[in-house]
């Protein structure tokens, strides 16, 4: 038994220090290399090292489109994966994801109000409301922030995390209903704009937007690292965690804030992106054969980055001018994994290593 655990620890060490980081770096480079315009690999290396490319347009493609998109993939993959891990641990539910609290639905409602009620908003704020990248981001953040505020107020008055889960699902359903009503009264151009936003996109971010996006996600990830011990205790149950001295209500609020920060900002900047938050934490548990968050958190972050880079590389159809909706690719990847979780009999609580 001790020999088995020792081997498992050694394998996990290799995963976390060599296999996952190297794979992520290779996929990042591959992601910025492949695209509709063929740029020689050595020219990419030359440009990244500060050299001058043969064609000036190559530099614009690399620095204004491919690098921001690959960076967004890293942030989205890491953020959604950790959000899913936190939710699954908090609710002790293998099918919980970063969107179960209704935060993403709140962000979607904010964007829907901007896009499909813009004429009404313009009549109130003439010359101020204009549908664009920054206004979409701002409206998404406001919608997510309002739902977060309500969820925090509710969490202060309920003792059971399961009750909080039900409340979150109700928020999501209510927001979805309001979006449907807005769609009913909107014209086809407004509906089309909103539907395109719901496809999700990593390619529309500028460096100015990333300058705000990066610190938000990094802060969320750092906060998640600080909760490793309480998360391990919560795996056994809230009563056990309390007996171990964990302040469950405080930890619950912290988890809600972290997940809302990650899921809300990602939805606001890139649109709703499905299945990554549900599927990736399970991949990490299976590969590490462990539920210990000391290993699981960094593994989930790196696997989220790897999966998102793979999905984005597939979505851009190398050699083609077409870019598939990122949501379609993540769903094709994540749906079979979720089905396996539902139909499989593997215990959600992997043993600590």
Protein Blocks (a to p, Z undefined) as FASTA:
>chain_A
ZZmmmmmmmmmmmmmmmmmmmmmmmmmmmmmmgcfbdcdfklmmmmmnopacfblklmmm
mmmmmmmmmmmmmmmmmmmmmmmmmmmmmnopakbcfklnommmmmmmmmmmmmmmmmmm
mmmmghkaccdfklmmmmmmmmmmmmmmmmmmmmmmpfbfklmmmmmmmmmmmmmmmmmm
mmmmpcfklmmmmmmmmnopaklpcfklmmmmmmmmmmmmmmmmmmmmmmmmmmnomklm
mmnopafklmmmmmmmmmmmmmmmmmmmnopaehklmmmmmmmmmmnopabfklmmmmmm
mmmmmmmmmmmmmmnoghiabdcdfklmmmmmmmmmmmmmmmmmcdfbacdZZ
